[in-house]
Amino acid sequence: MPDTYNCEVLENERIAWDAAGRPAFAVHEIAFECGELARAARAGQFIHVKCGDRQVLRRPFGVCGVNGDTVRFAFEVKGEGTRWLSGVRCGGNLNILGPLGNGFKIPEGRAVVVGGGLGAPPILFAASSAKGGVTAILGFRDAGRVIMADEFRTVCDTVYLTTDDGSAGVRGQVTGPLEDVLKSGGHDVVMSCGQTAMQKAVADLCARYAVPCQVSLEERMGCGVGACLVCACATKSGAGTQMSRVCRDGPVFDAGGLVW
């Protein structure tokens, strides 16, 4: 079993919000101090956070960065648990289980990282962990939902930004610039995180251009350690299929081994 830590919150910052009268939207980033967890965490792994006394189940969040003894993660405020989390003040404590799951296998060569929406923060850790040059492709619904683009620019050689409505970057999906990048050749791996439909499209493109692809799946989780089977997904096994656990067997999988 992974360890549980009581961690001091160093920062709790709202990094995106909706000010245009549309349905409420807010994204927060939390930084906390925990040297043991920081030293153990790898890109693609996640943490399980206890969100107040009223919430029985913890909430899973991908690690988006490590700096010394400081660990960062980001989340969208959606329900009671994340609303509680958004209100935790600096100096307060969080009960955190982790690091959990299997991360990305990062090669020595050039990498492409693809992040869609709230899949962008976890993929930032992969970009900063890459050993060769990195190209990032980030997709969001609109300009108001763009997060961490400047941080990607500090660790990547090139950053492509897309939005569904064209209000920032290029209008369209991440698959447009991804295909252009793959056509140019010279890339050893694609690492992706985001919604399932986006990741399937990314995996299909990588298969077409014969570039290895790793995807970090987003699934609802209960225990986070493989016991409850809430996050089961279908994977290939010989000529058939089997059910794997996203929290324990993943969340990062080789895209070719998934049953989409």
Buried (B, 14 or more C-beta within 10 A) or exposed (E): EBEBBEBBBBEBEEEBBBEEEEEEBBBBBBBBBBEEBBEBBBBBBBBBBBBEEEBEBBBBBBBBBBEEBBBBBBBBBEEEBBEBBBEBEEEEEBBBBBBBBBBBBBBEEBBBBBBBBBBBBBBBBBBBBBEBBBBBBBBBBBBBBBBBBEBBEEBBEBBBBBBEEEBBBBEBBBBBBBBEBBEEEEBBBBBBBBEBEBBBBBBEBBEEBEBBBBBBBBBEBBBBBBEBEBBBBEBBEEEEEEEBBBBBBBBBBBBEEBEE
